[in-house]
Amino acid sequence: MMNENRRAKDAANRPSIFIHHSTAGFTLVEIIIALTIVAILAAAAIPMLKGFNDERLAREPVAVLMKLAREARFRAMTEKRPYQVALHATGFTASRYSNPYLTRAELLERIEISKNPPSEQQGIEKNDLENGGGLTKTTQLTLAPPPPKYDEHWTENYEAPPDMKLAMQFWFDTDTTYLEGDMVKLWVFQPSGVSQPLKVHVERDRATFDVEFAALTADIVKESVDLR
């Protein structure tokens, strides 16, 4: 009898292997509240995402200008000769620096040449020491290696969107100048990598940007955005 009572007591203390599931579900009121919260969050997020996308699209000219400036600066330092970014009413053009009074017509001609660069010069004289054409070696001394060949016609052009208005100001300018008509302004990068500090004002339908570029790095050091 005592053994039976002990077994019954042990069985009562043993944890049950059955798990009881609650059959209670969400009420209609709780579902409506949850859906309302989701709708409010979605309504708040959509304008924010649209604003980010609008700013990204409006900021494209600024991003392209920074990219061209970095490329021109890199080439100037690598090749030890100046490069430039030409700012004009229809966009930006990066190329070698050759003329401080570059006109719009000359710039367009340079862009066309870069699309179809001329082939290497033919008919080089056989005694041209720089190119080593047809030389008869009369000494055992090693000839100096030829200078590295660079792309003389490298040009990158950015066509501005129709709604863009561009203004700029160098450190020596007293006022901001809007680029209109055939006006061309040159942002020159020296072989040391140094350039003129530049402020750029970009107006578009979606936003207005005021950007300041550093003289030593051509990076943006100050920027203000006015979304519309």
Sequence and secondary structure as in RCSB ss.txt:
>XXXX:A:sequence
MMNENRRAKDAANRPSIFIHHSTAGFTLVEIIIALTIVAILAAAAIPMLKGFNDERLAREPVAVLMKLAREARFR
AMTEKRPYQVALHATGFTASRYSNPYLTRAELLERIEISKNPPSEQQGIEKNDLENGGGLTKTTQLTLAPPPPKY
DEHWTENYEAPPDMKLAMQFWFDTDTTYLEGDMVKLWVFQPSGVSQPLKVHVERDRATFDVEFAALTADIVKESV
DLR
>XXXX:A:secstr
 HHHHHHHHHHHHS  S          HHHHHHHHHHHHHHHHHHHHHHHHHHHHHHHTHHHHHHHHHHHHHHHH
HHHHTS EEEEEETTEEEEEE   TT  HHHHHHHHHHHHS         TT TTTTTT     SS         
 TT EEEEE  TT EEEEEETT SS EE  TT EEEEEE TTS B  EEEEEE SSEEEEEEE TTT  EEEEEE
EE 
